[in-house]
Amino acid sequence: MRFLAFLLAGSVFGQTLLIEGASVIDGLGGPAQSVSVRLSGDKILAVGPLKAIAGERVIDAKGLVLSPGFIDVHNHSDRGLANDPAAESQTSQGITTLVVGVDGGSSYPIEAWFVQRTLRPVAVNVLSFAGHATVRSRVMGADYRRPATAAEISKMAELVEKEVRDGALGLSTGLEYEIGSYSTSEEVIALAKAAAKHGGIYVSHIRDESDLAFDSFREVIRIASEAHIPCHISHIKLGTVAVWNKAREAVKMIDEARAKGLDITADFYPYDAWSSTITVLVPDKKYDNPVSVKKALDDVGGPQNVTIINCAKHPDYEFKNLQQIADAKKVSAVDVFIGVVKDGGASVVGHAMTEADMREFFVQPWVMVASDGGIGMRHPRATGTFPRVLGRYVREQEWVTLPEAVRKMTSLPAARLGLKDRGVIRAGFEADLVLFDPAVVMDQSTFPEPGKLSMGIRQVMVNGQVVWDGSKPTAARPGVVIARP
């Protein structure tokens, strides 16, 4: 097998590139085809039973799968791209396009961030939402721990509308997090309406992914209905004992809303553990109340399910769970939690989902793959999400077929984002492509070693240029900023 393209900076003007011998999965969910794909510059020129022409460069991809580049609809590389334009942890897992500004936080103003990314190009394409918490902070300042007034909501709506006019995909919320959690549904509906005026969509880290998850799903459905806006649920999950094994009920609720004409989708990451701040565990925000803290730890199955991954005050706690720390200090896990919060907090990983619920969500046709990772994140999803789906949940466990998994990574997110020229291998589309070995592809990152890169991704092209050559990133920076279509 010969690989020539990793030496290329892409097809030069007037010269084409032919990829032959691969099993081509076009991203639409149909079976693989034995066809060749011809590229010219940043475009797919032709797909079919093509033969090499004189002077054409050729990649012999026998034994590999060629698919559209993976589109990550929920990514946290906003800041990381500035210091790591090669985006190695992203391209090495097949990501060619990523979406930032999620969970309610975004760069502001979006237009300035777009200009910055255009002047300092990176290896991947990027899009961004406008963050609810970002605009809420600009309007309310430090006085955000209350419902907003009508005047404040009106001002926030003006900011959201401007951000969407300037290219943001729509509105994102992180309603479980500190700033967004004080907002009312009415506030969010008003801002979602502002985003909808210019064709934006609404994406939400819902208000509660735990005991009150079903109330939170109902809130999304209400927002979709009253704001007349497409809605998307980020990293759909059921994260506490009280709601474990109830994914089928949640799916039924969303399917009923979709049957009534509401445009609701979701994304999923292939791990039973989330990552966030330690305070997210306590919904009533009584972080120094032993009763509240104990209930919070019991709700996720016990302190052994909560691992500290970043803690400025106590670096010796990192990669240990709360029970291990408590045993070493001869105190209770509740005491450890309260002490960490008092000392400035920490980032944690919570192993709080069941595989049965994960599978029920993932197999739904309206659920796509997203990492919720990003450059430098200390969670294995940051480097392993897409290969893990392909290796573990397609090849080994057969949750879905390989073409369906690829659809969930390509054309489905492209359609959700309104990208009309990406996510499918078709003549005239942008040449964002991934070559991978279906017999080998697999994540290698773990919770103790979250930065280990995946295996089996042989080559990644962004806009016709190779950014990952199977073992290392290239020097190419062909990624573009994509404003809201």
C-alpha positions in Angstrom: 0.0 0.0 0.0 1.5 3.3 -0.9 0.6 6.7 0.6 1.7 9.7 -1.4 -0.8 12.3 -0.2 0.9 12.9 3.2 3.7 14.5 1.3 1.3 16.8 -0.4 0.1 20.2 0.7 -3.0 19.3 -1.4 -3.7 19.3 -5.1 -2.0 22.1 -6.9 -3.8 24.2 -9.4 -4.5 22.2 -12.6 -3.4 18.8 -11.0 -5.8 16.3 -9.7 -5.6 13.6 -7.0 -7.2 10.1 -7.3 -8.0 8.0 -4.3 -8.6 4.4 -5.5 -9.1 1.0 -3.9 -11.0 2.2 -0.7 -14.4 1.2 0.4 -16.2 4.5 0.1 -18.9 5.3 2.7 -20.5 8.5 1.4 -21.9 9.6 4.8 -25.6 9.2 3.9 -26.0 5.8 5.6 -25.9 3.5 2.6 -23.5 0.6 2.1 -19.9 1.1 1.2 -19.1 1.3 -2.5 -16.0 0.2 -4.5 -15.5 3.5 -6.3 -12.7 6.0 -6.7 -12.7 9.6 -5.7 -11.0 12.4 -7.6 -10.1 15.7 -6.0 -9.1 19.0 -7.5 -7.9 21.7 -5.1 -10.3 21.9 -2.2 -13.2 20.1 -4.0 -14.3 16.6 -4.8 -14.3 16.6 -8.5 -15.9 13.2 -9.3 -16.9 9.9 -7.6 -17.3 6.6 -9.5 -15.5 3.9 -11.5 -12.6 6.3 -12.3 -9.3 5.5 -13.9 -6.1 7.4 -13.3 -5.3 10.0 -16.0 -1.9 11.1 -17.2 0.1 13.1 -14.6 -2.5 12.5 -11.9 -1.3 11.7 -8.4 -2.8 8.5 -6.9 -3.4 7.1 -3.5 -3.8 3.3 -3.3 -6.2 2.9 -0.4 -6.9 -0.8 -0.7 -8.2 -2.2 2.6 -9.2 1.2 4.0 -12.5 3.0 4.3 -12.8 6.5 2.9 -15.4 8.6 4.6 -16.3 12.3 4.9 -14.4 14.1 7.6 -16.0 13.9 11.0 -17.9 16.9 12.2 -17.8 17.5 16.0 -20.8 19.5 16.9 -19.7 20.0 20.5 -16.1 20.9 21.1 -14.2 23.0 23.6 -11.1 24.0 21.6 -11.9 27.7 21.5 -8.7 28.7 23.3 -6.6 25.7 22.5 -6.6 26.4 18.8 -4.6 29.6 19.4 -1.7 27.6 20.9 -2.1 24.4 19.0 -3.1 25.3 15.4 -2.2 21.7 14.3 -5.0 20.5 16.6 -3.3 17.1 16.8 -5.7 15.6 19.3 -8.6 16.5 17.0 -7.3 15.6 13.6 -5.8 12.4 14.8 -9.3 11.1 15.5 -10.6 12.2 12.1 -12.2 15.5 13.0 -12.1 18.0 10.2 -14.8 20.5 11.4 -15.6 21.5 15.0 -18.1 23.6 16.7 -17.2 25.8 19.6 -19.1 28.4 21.7 -21.1 25.6 23.4 -22.5 25.2 26.9 -23.3 28.9 27.1 -19.8 30.2 26.7 -18.4 31.9 23.6 -15.8 34.4 22.4 -17.3 37.9 22.3 -17.8 39.5 20.0 -18.0 36.6 17.6 -17.0 38.7 14.6 -13.6 39.6 16.2 -13.0 35.9 17.0 -13.8 34.9 13.4 -11.3 37.6 12.1 -8.6 36.3 14.5 -9.1 32.7 13.4 -9.0 33.8 9.7 -5.8 35.7 10.2 -4.3 32.8 12.1 -5.6 29.7 10.3 -5.6 26.3 11.9 -5.8 22.7 10.6 -9.6 22.3 11.1 -12.7 24.2 10.0 -14.4 26.0 12.9 -17.9 27.3 13.6 -19.3 28.9 16.8 -22.5 29.5 18.7 -23.2 32.6 20.7 -23.2 31.8 24.4 -26.1 32.6 26.7 -23.8 32.9 29.8 -21.5 35.2 27.8 -24.2 37.7 26.9 -25.9 37.4 30.3 -22.6 38.3 31.9 -22.2 41.4 29.7 -25.7 42.6 30.5 -25.9 41.7 34.2 -22.3 41.8 35.3 -21.6 40.1 38.6 -25.3 40.5 39.6 -26.4 37.4 37.7 -27.6 35.3 40.6 -31.3 36.2 40.0 -33.8 36.2 37.2 -33.2 38.9 34.7 -35.5 41.9 34.3 -37.5 42.5 31.1 -35.1 45.3 30.2 -32.1 43.0 30.7 -33.7 40.3 28.6 -34.4 42.7 25.8 -30.7 43.8 25.9 -29.5 40.2 25.9 -31.8 39.5 22.9 -30.2 42.4 21.0 -26.7 41.0 21.6 -27.8 37.5 20.6 -29.4 38.8 17.4 -26.2 40.7 16.5 -24.0 37.7 17.1 -26.2 35.5 14.9 -26.2 38.2 12.2 -22.4 38.3 12.4 -22.2 34.5 11.8 -22.9 32.6 15.0 -24.8 29.4 14.5 -27.4 30.4 17.0 -27.7 30.3 20.8 -26.0 27.9 23.2 -26.9 27.5 26.9 -25.3 25.8 29.8 -28.3 25.9 32.1 -26.7 23.6 34.7 -23.8 25.9 35.2 -23.5 28.9 37.5 -24.4 31.8 35.3 -27.1 30.2 33.2 -28.7 28.3 36.0 -30.4 31.5 37.4 -32.2 32.2 34.1 -35.9 31.4 33.7 -37.3 29.5 30.8 -38.9 32.7 29.6 -35.5 34.4 29.4 -34.1 31.5 27.3 -37.2 31.5 25.0 -36.8 35.2 24.4 -33.2 34.8 23.4 -33.9 31.8 21.3 -36.5 33.8 19.4 -33.8 36.4 18.7 -31.6 33.7 17.3 -34.4 32.3 15.2 -35.0 35.6 13.5 -31.9 35.0 11.4 -32.1 31.3 10.9 -30.2 30.3 14.1 -30.6 27.1 16.1 -30.7 26.5 19.8 -28.3 24.0 21.5 -28.4 23.3 25.2 -26.5 21.7 28.0 -29.9 21.2 29.7 -30.7 22.4 33.2 -30.3 19.1 34.9 -28.9 15.8 33.5 -29.6 14.0 36.7 -32.7 13.6 38.9 -34.6 16.4 37.1 -33.5 15.4 33.6 -37.1 14.8 32.4 -38.2 18.2 33.5 -35.2 19.6 31.6 -36.1 17.6 28.4 -39.6 19.2 28.7 -38.0 22.6 28.9 -36.2 22.0 25.6 -39.4 20.9 24.0 -41.2 24.0 25.3 -38.4 26.2 23.9 -38.6 24.5 20.5 -42.3 25.0 20.5 -42.6 28.6 21.7 -39.5 30.0 20.1 -40.2 28.2 16.8 -36.5 27.2 16.6 -34.7 24.0 15.8 -33.3 22.6 19.1 -30.4 20.3 19.9 -29.6 18.6 23.2 -25.9 18.4 24.0 -24.4 15.1 25.2 -27.7 13.6 26.1 -27.5 11.4 29.2 -29.1 10.3 32.4 -26.5 10.9 35.2 -27.9 9.8 38.5 -29.2 6.6 40.1 -32.8 7.9 40.2 -33.0 8.1 36.4 -30.7 5.3 35.4 -32.2 2.9 32.9 -34.9 5.3 31.8 -33.5 6.3 28.5 -36.3 4.7 26.6 -38.8 7.0 28.4 -36.7 10.0 27.4 -36.6 8.8 23.8 -40.3 8.3 23.8 -40.8 11.9 25.0 -38.6 13.4 22.3 -40.0 11.2 19.6 -43.5 12.4 20.4 -42.3 16.0 20.2 -40.7 15.3 16.9 -43.8 13.6 15.6 -45.7 16.9 16.3 -43.3 18.7 14.0 -40.7 20.0 16.5 -37.1 19.8 15.2 -35.2 18.3 18.0 -31.9 16.3 17.8 -29.2 15.4 20.2 -25.6 14.3 20.4 -23.8 11.6 22.4 -20.3 10.8 23.5 -19.2 7.1 24.0 -18.2 7.2 27.6 -20.0 6.5 30.9 -18.3 9.5 32.5 -18.9 13.3 32.2 -16.3 16.0 33.0 -17.1 19.3 34.6 -16.5 21.4 37.7 -16.9 19.7 41.1 -19.8 22.0 42.1 -22.0 20.7 39.3 -22.6 17.7 41.5 -24.7 19.7 44.0 -27.8 21.1 42.3 -29.0 23.1 45.3 -25.6 24.9 45.4 -25.2 24.2 49.2 -21.6 23.1 48.7 -20.7 23.3 52.4 -23.8 21.4 53.6 -22.9 17.8 54.5 -26.4 16.6 53.8 -26.5 18.1 50.3 -23.1 16.9 49.5 -23.7 13.4 50.7 -26.9 13.2 48.6 -25.0 14.4 45.6 -22.3 11.8 46.0 -24.9 9.0 46.6 -26.8 10.2 43.5 -23.9 9.4 41.2 -23.3 6.0 42.8 -20.8 7.0 45.5 -17.6 9.0 45.9 -15.6 6.4 44.2 -17.3 7.5 40.9 -15.9 11.0 41.2 -12.3 11.5 40.1 -10.4 14.8 40.4 -8.5 15.7 37.2 -7.5 19.3 37.9 -7.0 20.9 41.3 -4.7 23.9 41.6 -4.7 23.8 45.4 -4.2 20.1 45.7 -2.4 18.7 42.7 -1.7 15.5 44.6 -5.4 14.8 44.4 -5.4 14.6 40.6 -6.4 11.3 39.0 -7.7 10.0 42.4 -11.3 9.6 43.2 -12.9 11.2 46.3 -13.0 7.9 48.2 -9.3 7.2 47.6 -8.5 10.7 48.8 -10.7 10.3 51.9 -9.2 6.9 52.8 -5.7 8.3 52.5 -6.6 11.3 54.7 -8.7 9.3 57.1 -11.7 11.6 56.7 -15.1 11.3 54.9 -15.5 11.9 51.2 -18.0 14.6 52.1 -15.2 16.4 54.0 -12.9 16.1 51.1 -15.6 17.6 48.7 -16.3 20.5 51.0 -12.6 21.2 51.5 -11.9 21.2 47.8 -14.7 23.6 47.1 -13.5 25.9 49.9 -10.0 25.8 48.4 -11.1 27.0 45.0 -12.7 23.9 43.5 -11.6 21.4 40.9 -12.4 19.8 37.6 -13.8 16.3 38.0 -14.8 13.3 36.0 -18.0 11.6 37.1 -18.7 7.9 36.2 -22.4 8.3 36.3 -24.1 6.7 33.3 -25.2 3.2 32.4 -24.2 1.5 29.2 -27.9 0.5 28.6 -28.9 4.1 28.6 -25.9 5.1 26.4 -26.9 2.5 23.8 -30.6 3.5 23.8 -29.7 7.1 23.1 -27.0 6.3 20.5 -29.1 4.1 18.3 -31.7 6.7 17.7 -31.6 8.1 14.1 -31.6 11.7 15.4 -28.6 11.3 17.7 -25.2 12.1 16.3 -21.6 11.7 17.7 -19.9 14.6 19.5 -16.8 14.6 21.7 -17.5 17.4 24.3 -13.7 17.3 24.3 -11.1 19.7 23.1 -7.4 20.5 22.9 -5.8 19.8 26.3 -8.8 18.4 28.0 -8.1 15.7 30.7 -10.8 13.3 29.6 -10.2 10.5 27.1 -13.0 11.8 24.9 -10.7 14.7 23.9 -8.6 12.3 21.8 -10.6 9.2 21.4 -14.3 9.8 20.8 -14.7 9.1 17.1 -12.3 6.1 16.9 -13.9 4.7 20.0 -17.3 4.7 18.3 -15.9 3.0 15.2 -13.8 0.4 17.1 -15.7 -0.4 20.3 -19.4 0.3 19.5 -19.4 -0.6 15.8 -16.8 -3.3 15.2 -16.8 -5.0 18.6 -20.3 -4.5 20.0 -22.3 -3.8 16.8 -24.6 -1.1 18.2 -25.0 0.3 14.7 -23.6 -0.5 11.3 -20.4 1.2 10.1 -22.3 3.3 7.5 -24.8 4.4 10.1 -22.0 5.4 12.5 -20.4 7.4 9.8 -23.7 9.1 9.0 -23.9 10.1 12.7 -20.4 11.7 12.4 -20.8 13.4 9.0 -24.1 14.1 7.1 -26.3 14.2 10.2 -24.3 16.9 12.0 -23.8 18.7 8.6 -27.5 18.8 8.2 -28.0 20.0 11.7 -25.6 22.9 11.2 -26.9 23.8 7.8 -23.6 22.8 6.0 -24.6 22.2 2.4 -21.2 21.3 1.0 -19.7 19.1 3.7 -20.5 15.8 5.4 -21.0 13.8 2.2 -18.6 12.4 -0.5 -20.2 13.9 -3.6 -18.9 15.8 -6.6 -18.8 19.5 -5.8 -18.5 19.1 -2.1 -15.5 20.2 0.0 -12.7 17.7 0.2 -12.9 17.0 3.9 -12.0 13.3 4.0 -10.8 10.6 6.4 -9.1 7.3 5.5 -9.2 4.7 8.3 -8.6 1.0 8.8 -11.9 -0.5 9.9 -10.1 -3.6 11.4 -7.8 -1.5 13.5 -9.3 1.8 14.4 -9.7 2.3 18.1 -9.2 4.8 20.9 -6.2 4.4 23.2 -6.9 7.2 25.6 -7.8 6.3 29.1 -8.8 8.2 32.3 -5.3 7.9 33.8 -3.8 8.7 30.4 -6.3 10.9 28.6 -3.9 12.3 26.0 -3.0 9.1 24.2 -3.8 9.3 20.6 -6.0 6.9 18.7 -4.9 4.3 16.2 -6.2 3.4 12.8 -6.8 6.8 11.4 -4.5 6.7 8.4 -5.0 10.1 6.8 -7.1 13.2 7.3 -7.7 15.9 4.7 -9.3 19.3 5.3 -10.2 21.3 2.2 -8.1 19.0 0.1 -4.9 19.2 2.2 -3.5 16.5 4.4 -3.5 17.6 8.1 -2.8 14.2 9.6 -0.6 11.6 7.9 -1.3 8.6 10.2 1.4 9.2 12.7 1.8 13.0 13.0 0.2 16.3 12.0 1.5 18.0 8.9 2.3 21.7 8.6 -0.8 22.4 6.6 -3.3 24.9 8.0 -6.2 24.7 5.5 -9.1 25.1 8.0 -11.5 27.9 7.4 -14.0 29.8 9.6 -17.5 29.0 8.6 -20.1 31.6 9.5 -23.8 30.6 9.8 -25.0 29.6 6.4 
